[in-house]
């Protein structure tokens, strides 16, 4: 009995440590790859607890291997936009400028009932007030209302509707597809960043442009 309790306690500590190493996000906010690892770790930890005759190390080695792989993949995802798309997917725009994109709903196997339910959970009852609805990579729905329907903090006035910002540079990497979507090219992009005192997109951490031409610019931090 004491052996079983000790084994269970050790595995409990190992699994908790593994989840802490993976990050502070809640389970419902895990990316697909992270959720798979979390499920596999729980399954691997259950086997040694149910099989007292199995060496404890047989359960610990696969768990440590999975943690190592998750850390390695996380580091690679920081460096590669393509890998991020492969492992995490990309957000899907379900409502664009008030128009429901039925093809995107079908592509994500989402019904109108589910879309309406997700909007209700955000206290949005009138579909006509929604300018954008985006299904994020973690499965949650982000809704952006038209400017006249957005709640404003006390003492502030609503500004002009800027539209949905589009990321053009992400951690030094140019997103050509997004440039093309806005009808822009790399010549415009280089001119934009050079006008801000940097030599090129590789020195930009984030650059976004909205539908009204407004640009959000964030340079990379200098290495110390």
N, C-alpha and C positions, 0 to 999 in steps of 0.2 A: 504493500500500500504506500509506504514512504517513498519507494522508488518511483511509483506512478505519479505521486504528487510532485516530486522533485523534477521529473521529466517534463511534466505539464508546466511547471513554473518557469523552467529554463526556456521552453518553446514560447511561452507567453511573452517573456522579456525579449526574446529574439524577434518575434513578430512585431511587437510594439516599436522596437528599435528600428526595424526595417521600414515601417510606415513613417516614422519620424524622419528617417534619412530621405525618403521619397519626397517629403515636403509637407507643408502645413495645410494644403487644400483639403476640403471636405471630400468624402467619397463621391458625392453627387457632382463634384466639379472636376473629377479626374479625367484626363484625356484617355482615349481608348487604350493606348499602350500601357498607361499607368494602372487602369482598371484591371486589365488582363493580369498584370504582375501581382496586384493585390489579391485577386481571386486565386491565382496559382500558389501564392505564399500561404494563404489560409488552408488550401487543400494539402499542401506539403506538410504543414504543421500538424494537421489532423491525423495523418497516418502514424507517426511515431507515438502519438498519444493513445491510439486505438490498438497498436501492436506493441505490447511491452517487450516482446522478444527481439524487436528490431533495434539495432544499435542506434543510439541517439545521433551519432555523427551522420548517419544515412539520411536523416531529415534535415540536419543543419547545413550540410554541404550544398544541396540544391537551393536552399533559401539564400545562402550567401552568394551563390552563383547568380541567382536572379537579381539580387540587389546590385551586384557588380555590373550586370548587363544594363540595368535600368539607369545607373549613374553614367555609364559609358554612352548609352543612347541619348541621355539628356544633354550631355556635353556636345555630342555630334549635332543634335537638333539646334543648339545655339549657333552653330557654325553654318548650317546648310538649310536654306529655304526649301529646297526640293525634298529633303528628308522630313522636314516639318509637315509638308503637305502629305507625304506618304504615310507617316505615322499618326499624325493628328487630324488630317483632313483640312478642309477650308470652310469658312463660314458660308452659309447659303442665304441669299436674299430672297425671302418669301413674299414680301410686299415692297414694291419700289414705286415711290411717288404716288402712293395710294392705290396702286394697281396690284392685285393679287396675281402672282406668277404661278399659274396652275402647273406648268411643267416642272418647276422647282419643287412644288408640293409632292407631285408624283415621284420625282427623282429621290426625294427623301422619305418616301412612303408615309407621308403625313396627310391626314384627312382634314377637311375644313373644321370638323367638330373638335379635333385636337388643337388646331390653330386658334379657334375661338376660345377654347378652354384655357390655353396658355395666356391669351390676352386678358381673359377674365381674372386670372390669378394675379395680374398686374393692375387690376381695377380699371381695365379698359373695356367698355361695353359697346362703344360705337366704332365699328371698323372704319368709318369714313374719317375719323380723327387720326388714323395711323398713317404716317408718311412712309416709314420703313419698318419692316419686321425682319430680323436676321436670326437664323438658327445657328448658334455658335457651335464650335467644335466640341464643347462639353455637353451638348444636347439641350442647353437652355435657350430660350427665346428672348432676344433683346428687341424692345419696341421703342421707336422714336416717333413722337407725335408731331403733327404740324405745329409750327411756332405759336399760333394763336390758341392752341389747346394745351400747351405745356405749362405746368404750374411754375410761377415765378416767385423767387424769394421776396420777402417783404421789402419794400423800398426800391425794388429794381423794376425796370421796364423791359419788355420783350424787344429783342433786336430783330434785324432782318433774318429771314430764313436762309441759312447758309447751305442747306442740303447735306448729303452724306459725304463725309470726308473719305478720301481714297488714299491708301498708303502707296507712295511711289518709291521710297527708299526705306529699306528695313535692314538695320544693322550693316550699312555700307553696301547693300546689294540692291541693284535697280530692278524693280518689278515691271518688266517691259509690257506685260499683258495689261496692267493697270494704266500705264502710260497711254497705250493704244486705246483703251476704253474712254479716256478723257480727250482723245484726239490730239495728244501731245507726242513729242519725240525726244530722243536723247539729247539732241542739240538744245532744245528748250531747257531740259533738266540741267545740263552742264552750265548753261548760262545762269540759271536760277541759283545753283549752289556756289558758283564762282562769285556771283554778286554778293554773297554772304561771307566772303573771305576765306573759302576753302578751295582746295585744288580740284576736287572731284567728289562723286558720290561715296567713295570709299571712306571719306572722313565724316560722313553724315550718319548719325545713328537712326534718325527718323525724320522723314519728310512726308507730309500729307497735304493734299489739296482738296478743297471743297468745290461744290458746283458753282459757286460765285467767284472762284478764283483766289479765295483766301488760302494762304499757305501756313502750315505749322512746321517749324523747323527746329530740330534739336541736334546739335553737333555731338560727335563722340567726345567722351571725356579723355583728356590727355593722360597718358600713362605716367605714373609718378615713379 
